[in-house]
Amino acid sequence: MSAVKSTKAVMSQSLKHANIVARRSGDRGHADHGWLNTYHTFSFASYFDPNFKNFGALRVLNEDRVDPNSGFPSHTHRDAEIFSYILSGELTHRDSMMGNGATGAAANKDQFYRIRRGDVQFTTGGSGISHSEQNEHASETVHFLQIWALPWKSGLTPRYHDLTIDEGKKRQGFVTIISPLKAGRQASPAQETAAIPAVPGTIPIHADMLMAASIIANSSSATWTIGGNEAVTSKKDRKVYIHLPMTKGGKSKIRLPDATILAEGDGAFVTAVNAGDELEIQSVGVAEAEVVILDSN
């Protein structure tokens, strides 16, 4: 985790070699289904653009808002690593490996997951899993990022994980949330069951990929070390996607190393970078900026 510092410092010149291309919010795919208002960074459902099918292992990045008492009914996934990052509200996840369960103090996370702000829920679709995602709250909309990654092999055993990220730590710098399964693509069944991640305390993913997030105060910056300090296998030509979710009513903005400014809903593709390069992101809006990093081979 990197420390936050004031943007009064001279901007780092360490990424002069990087290629940075903005992906503007208004250029994303968009659909409003009444109960679901969704934006697609990559081709998804009825939105297709051959230029935006995936970025390394990153296949889907949807920014979704789901109305109260509605959601995605049970549907099947195979051969995808699927994770939800909650920005506000709550989302209830059930799948074919879990029952309905109880709520509140009696809740058993072996039966279902009700995830809220600060939570990440992760599913390995593998050989096949059916799940539903519902906003069961009576009055609050849930706002979350739905992210899919392409696994390094097909037919994996379906599994799920969850993690709560401390908000205070995100305000100190980038916190790694997801990292590759330490045993790699040749993991034994026992190593799959142990599910040890390359970065302790994170969720393991079947891809050479990292996810991190930071909440950067106005006039401050945070730095992401590409490749997560030797957490990845592929060191050269990393593909880093930066996303600024729409959380502050348009009041958040960030500046990237090439002086590109991103507004809420915008993202950026960063290429021609290697593990160990440092990516400094400055918060230049009038509100703090919650920034999500997806760092792939």
Salt bridges, closest charged atoms under 4 A:
GLU63 OE1 - ARG28 NH1 3.42
GLU63 OE2 - HIS143 NE2 2.81
GLU63 OE1 - HIS243 NE2 2.94
GLU81 OE1 - HIS206 ND1 2.94
GLU90 OE2 - ARG114 NE 3.86
GLU90 OE1 - ARG116 NE 3.21
ASP95 OD2 - HIS93 NE2 3.13
GLU136 OE2 - ARG94 NH1 2.58
GLU136 OE1 - ARG114 NH2 2.36
ASP162 OD2 - LYS109 NZ 2.92
GLU167 OE1 - ARG117 NH2 2.93
GLU167 OE2 - LYS170 NZ 3.17
GLU192 OE1 - HIS206 NE2 2.72
ASP208 OD2 - ARG238 NH1 3.00
GLU230 OE1 - LYS235 NZ 3.01
ASP266 OD2 - ARG24 NH1 2.83
ASP277 OD2 - HIS17 NE2 2.91
GLU288 OE2 - ARG171 NH2 2.80
GLU288 OE2 - LYS248 NZ 3.66
GLU290 OE1 - ARG117 NH1 2.81
GLU290 OE2 - LYS170 NZ 3.28
ASP295 OD1 - ARG238 NE 2.98
